[in-house]
Amino acid sequence: MRKHITFAILALALSTSARGDHGEKRETPLNDGGLVSSTSWKSNYILYRSIGGETVVKGKQVQRKWWCVWLCKRRVSKNAERIEIANTYFAEVQPGVFASLERPPKVCTNTDSCEQKEWAFGVGVKLNFPNGGSPTPGQLEGLLPVDGVITRHTVRVDNGTITATTSAGKHPGTIIQ
């Protein structure tokens, strides 16, 4: 019995968020009743950290069973021709001074979702930042903890293109439009 209680407490501790930023979510309706959901997040669980962005494409709502009247409507998956996600990560080296690292876009074709993220076990996500645009070379470079992300989503679906920008965590406020 004691093992079960210990395991339950450990599982709860591993899945409990110490603090996190659920970030920003933008939903864009499609002409056929579908929905494109673009999200950025920063999660801080006790032993696992992640930061990134994701795009999910859903079709129209359908009722699951003919007899179902309540809580039975769900969106079906819908494939997009192309989903492109580009993340720019930020580390705050001084209050209001950020180093930035732009990752190459991740492209997913003929799928209903695409995700680009960085993750780590332990204290936090750290990345090797190049010189972050500082006038003094070397001042903002090195292995730094990631404090924020800005994600640019581009989705090609139903012969149209949808773009969105989302963010999570700390980042320079002048970039978001």
ZAMARGU-4260 file (C-alpha; in steps of 0.2 Angstrom, whole numbers, plus 5000, padded with zeros to 4 digits):
<rodrens>
0) 5000/5000/5000 | 5014/5012/5004 | 5022/5009/4987 | 5006/5014/4979 | 5004/5030/4989
5) 5023/5035/4985 | 5020/5031/4967 | 5004/5042/4966 | 5013/5057/4975 | 5028/5055/4963
10) 5017/5055/4948 | 5007/5070/4954 | 5024/5079/4958 | 5030/5076/4940 | 5015/5082/4932
15) 5012/5097/4943 | 5017/5114/4935 | 5029/5124/4946 | 5025/5139/4935 | 5021/5141/4917
20) 5015/5152/4903 | 5001/5144/4893 | 5005/5158/4881 | 4995/5165/4867 | 4982/5155/4856
25) 4974/5162/4840 | 4960/5153/4832 | 4956/5157/4813 | 4939/5150/4806 | 4939/5141/4789
30) 4925/5143/4776 | 4920/5125/4778 | 4917/5127/4797 | 4934/5121/4802 | 4947/5130/4813
35) 4965/5133/4813 | 4972/5134/4830 | 4990/5142/4833 | 4998/5142/4850 | 5014/5146/4859
40) 5018/5140/4876 | 5031/5138/4890 | 5029/5124/4902 | 5038/5122/4918 | 5034/5105/4926
45) 5045/5100/4941 | 5057/5089/4930 | 5052/5093/4913 | 5053/5110/4904 | 5047/5115/4886
50) 5045/5130/4875 | 5038/5132/4858 | 5024/5133/4846 | 5011/5122/4837 | 4998/5123/4824
55) 4983/5112/4823 | 4970/5111/4809 | 4952/5104/4813 | 4938/5102/4802 | 4919/5106/4805
60) 4910/5099/4821 | 4901/5083/4819 | 4890/5074/4831 | 4898/5057/4836 | 4882/5046/4839
65) 4865/5049/4832 | 4857/5046/4849 | 4869/5059/4857 | 4861/5075/4862 | 4874/5083/4874
70) 4893/5084/4875 | 4895/5073/4859 | 4901/5086/4846 | 4919/5085/4841 | 4929/5093/4828
75) 4937/5080/4815 | 4955/5081/4810 | 4958/5090/4793 | 4975/5089/4784 | 4983/5105/4778
80) 4993/5106/4762 | 5007/5114/4771 | 5011/5120/4789 | 5026/5131/4793 | 5032/5136/4810
85) 5047/5147/4814 | 5052/5150/4832 | 5062/5164/4838 | 5069/5161/4856 | 5074/5175/4869
90) 5085/5175/4884 | 5084/5190/4895 | 5102/5194/4900 | 5097/5211/4909 | 5080/5218/4912
95) 5074/5224/4895 | 5089/5217/4886 | 5087/5201/4876 | 5098/5189/4866 | 5088/5181/4852
100) 5090/5165/4842 | 5080/5161/4827 | 5077/5143/4822 | 5075/5138/4804 | 5056/5135/4800
105) 5049/5118/4802 | 5038/5112/4787 | 5025/5099/4788 | 5015/5094/4773 | 4999/5085/4771
110) 4996/5084/4790 | 4984/5091/4803 | 4997/5098/4815 | 5015/5104/4816 | 5025/5108/4831
115) 5042/5116/4834 | 5049/5116/4852 | 5064/5115/4863 | 5064/5104/4879 | 5074/5098/4893
120) 5074/5089/4909 | 5079/5098/4925 | 5081/5116/4929 | 5077/5124/4912 | 5079/5125/4894
125) 5095/5132/4889 | 5101/5136/4871 | 5117/5142/4864 | 5113/5160/4858 | 5124/5169/4846
130) 5128/5187/4848 | 5110/5194/4851 | 5112/5210/4840 | 5123/5218/4854 | 5134/5232/4849
135) 5148/5224/4860 | 5152/5207/4852 | 5151/5193/4864 | 5141/5202/4877 | 5125/5192/4874
140) 5131/5175/4868 | 5133/5158/4875 | 5123/5145/4884 | 5108/5155/4891 | 5091/5150/4899
145) 5076/5153/4887 | 5064/5165/4894 | 5052/5167/4879 | 5047/5163/4862 | 5038/5171/4847
150) 5031/5159/4834 | 5026/5163/4816 | 5013/5151/4809 | 5009/5149/4791 | 4996/5137/4785
155) 4991/5133/4767 | 4974/5125/4768 | 4959/5125/4756 | 4969/5135/4743 | 4971/5149/4755
160) 4985/5155/4766 | 4983/5159/4785 | 4996/5167/4795 | 4997/5171/4814 | 5010/5176/4826
165) 5009/5170/4844 | 5021/5172/4859 | 5024/5165/4877 | 5036/5170/4891 | 5047/5186/4891
170) 5052/5194/4875 | 5054/5211/4867 | 5037/5219/4866 | 5041/5229/4850 | 5042/5213/4839
175) 5023/5208/4841 | 5012/5217/4828
</rodrens>
